[in-house]
Amino acid sequence: MAVKIESLNARRALEALGANIKTARLKRRISVKGFAERAGVSESTITRLEKGAIRQKPISALVRCGR
């Protein structure tokens, strides 16, 4: 289930975070599929995350990817 973000600043921050994640992924030449496998989530989850459409599960996936 998607988390409804009411704050405009929070939505903008999530969109910026998603853009930064995508930029970093592309600089490292990691595909969406490869990134999803590393994070243990689906490709659609990564795509939503990069668009700033975050759900609860990807937050824990981000922590795993950051390690």
N, C-alpha and C positions, 0 to 999 in steps of 0.2 A: 504494500500500500504506500502510495506517495505521501510524503510529509507536506502538509500545506504550510507554506511560508508566507506569512502576512506582511512582514516587514520588507519594504522596498530595498533597504540597505542589505538585509540578509539575502534577498534574492539576487541582488547584484554581486554580492560577495561569492555566492555559490556559482554564478555564471562565470565570474573571473577565475575561481578555483578550477572549474571545469576546463576553461580555456588554457589555463596554465598546465593542467595535467595533460591535455592533448598536445600542447606544444612540446612538453618534455618527452612524451611518448614518441612523437614524430622525430625529434632530434636524436633519439636513441634508436630510431628505426625499428620500433616494436609495433607489430600489428595490433589491431583491436583484439583479434583472436589470441595472440600471444600474451597480451596484457591481461585479458580476461582469465586465461589459464593460470597465470601467476597469482592473480588475486583470488581465484577460486569462485568466480562469478561468471554469468553469461555475457556474451558479446553485447547484447542489448542493454545490460546494466552499465557497461562501460560507456556505451554511446549516450545513454541518458545522463550519466554522471558528467561526461564532457560537455553536455548541453546545459548543465546546471539543474536538471530535473532529478534531484537526489531523492533517494528512498532510504529507509533505515538500514537495510542490509549493506549497501555500498560503503557506509561509514566504517564498518569493521573491515571491509576489504581494503580500504585505503590504508588502514593501519598495517595490514599484512604486506601491502605493496611497498610501503615506506621502509620496510626492514631490509 
